[in-house]
Amino acid sequence: MSKNSAKGSADRGTVSPDVSIMVCQDCCCGTSRKHPNVDHKAQRKQLLALESETVRVQVVDCLDLCQQSNVVLVRDYSLPRRDRDTWLARMHRSAEIEAVGEWVNEPAGGMPIELLRHVFTPDRKHRAP
C-alpha cells in the first residue's frame, strides 16, 4: 500500500487516502444482538484510531454481507481496480484489528498471517461499494 501518493480532493480540500477501511457496524453484524461477546464500541474506537493522512476509516451502516459477519473492507487505491479490495470476515478480536493496522501502515511485509483466515471473496454484486 503506497504511502507516497497525495491526491488532492478539490471538493473537500483534503488529501485523498491511499487506503480506505470500511467496517460494517451499524447493522446486525456490529451489534451485541448478533455477537454478545464482542466489545463493539471498543472495536470501533480501535478502528477509528487507525485513521491517518494515508488511511481513511469509515463505519458504514451495512456492507450487505451479513452472512459473513463483522466485515471489514480494506481498499488499497495504489493497486489496479480489480485488485484493490480485500474483504475480511469474522473480525471479532482486538488482535485482528491490530493486524489490520500493522498491515495498512507497514504493507511491505504483506498481510499478517493472522488475517489470512478472514479473507473471503464476495459474490459479484458486492465487489465495489
C-alpha positions in Angstrom: 0.0 0.0 0.0 1.6 3.2 -1.2 2.4 5.8 1.4 3.7 8.5 -1.0 0.6 9.5 -3.1 -1.2 12.6 -2.2 -4.1 13.1 -4.5 -5.9 16.4 -3.8 -9.7 16.3 -3.4 -10.9 19.5 -4.8 -14.4 19.2 -3.4 -13.3 18.8 0.2 -9.9 20.4 0.1 -8.3 17.4 1.7 -5.8 14.8 0.7 -7.2 11.5 -0.6 -6.1 8.5 1.3 -4.0 5.7 0.0 -6.1 3.1 1.9 -9.7 3.1 2.9 -11.0 0.8 5.7 -14.8 0.3 5.8 -16.3 -1.6 8.7 -19.8 -2.9 8.9 -21.0 -2.0 12.4 -24.4 -0.4 12.4 -26.5 -3.3 11.2 -26.9 -6.8 12.6 -23.1 -7.6 12.4 -21.7 -4.9 14.6 -24.2 -5.3 17.5 -24.3 -7.3 20.7 -27.5 -8.9 19.5 -25.5 -11.0 16.9 -22.2 -11.0 18.8 -22.7 -10.5 22.5 -19.1 -11.3 23.4 -17.6 -8.6 21.2 -17.0 -5.1 22.6 -18.2 -3.3 19.5 -17.6 0.2 20.9 -14.0 -0.6 21.8 -13.6 -2.2 18.3 -15.0 0.9 16.6 -12.6 3.1 18.7 -9.7 0.9 17.8 -10.5 1.0 14.1 -11.0 4.8 14.1 -7.6 5.2 15.8 -6.1 3.7 12.6 -7.1 6.8 10.6 -4.2 9.0 9.4 -3.2 11.1 6.4 -3.0 8.0 4.3 -5.7 5.8 5.9 -9.4 6.7 6.0 -11.7 4.7 8.2 -15.4 4.6 7.6 -18.1 3.0 9.8 -20.9 2.1 7.4 -24.4 1.0 8.1 -24.2 -2.2 6.2 -22.0 -3.8 3.6 -24.8 -6.3 2.8 -22.7 -9.3 3.7 -24.4 -10.3 6.9 -23.8 -14.0 6.4 -20.1 -13.3 6.7 -20.5 -11.2 9.9 -18.3 -8.3 11.2 -17.0 -7.5 7.8 -14.0 -5.2 7.2 -13.2 -4.0 3.7 -9.6 -2.8 3.1 -9.3 -0.8 -0.2 -5.8 0.0 -1.4 -6.0 2.7 -4.0 -2.4 2.2 -5.2 -3.5 -1.2 -6.8 -5.4 -1.8 -10.0 -9.2 -1.6 -9.5 -9.6 -5.4 -9.8 -7.0 -6.0 -7.0 -7.8 -3.1 -4.6 -10.4 -4.7 -2.3 -9.6 -7.2 0.5 -12.6 -8.4 2.3 -12.2 -9.7 5.8 -15.0 -11.6 7.7 -15.5 -12.5 11.4 -13.3 -9.7 12.7 -14.2 -10.2 16.4 -10.9 -9.8 18.3 -8.8 -6.8 19.1 -5.7 -8.6 17.8 -7.3 -8.9 14.4 -7.9 -5.1 14.2 -4.3 -4.5 15.4 -3.2 -6.7 12.5 -5.2 -4.6 10.0 -3.4 -1.5 11.4 0.0 -3.1 11.1 -0.8 -4.1 7.5 -2.0 -0.8 6.3 0.8 1.1 8.0 3.6 -1.2 7.0 2.4 -3.0 3.9 5.8 -4.1 2.6 5.7 -7.2 4.8 2.4 -8.3 3.3 -0.8 -9.3 5.0 -0.2 -10.6 8.6 -0.7 -14.3 8.8 -3.5 -13.9 11.4 -5.7 -12.2 8.8 -5.4 -14.8 6.1 -8.2 -17.0 7.6 -10.5 -14.0 7.5 -10.1 -13.2 3.7 -13.1 -14.0 1.5 -14.3 -13.2 -1.9 -17.9 -11.8 -2.0 -20.2 -12.6 -4.8 -20.1 -10.2 -7.8 -22.9 -7.8 -6.6 -20.7 -6.9 -3.5 -17.4 -6.2 -5.1 -17.5 -2.4 -5.4 -19.4 -0.5 -2.7 
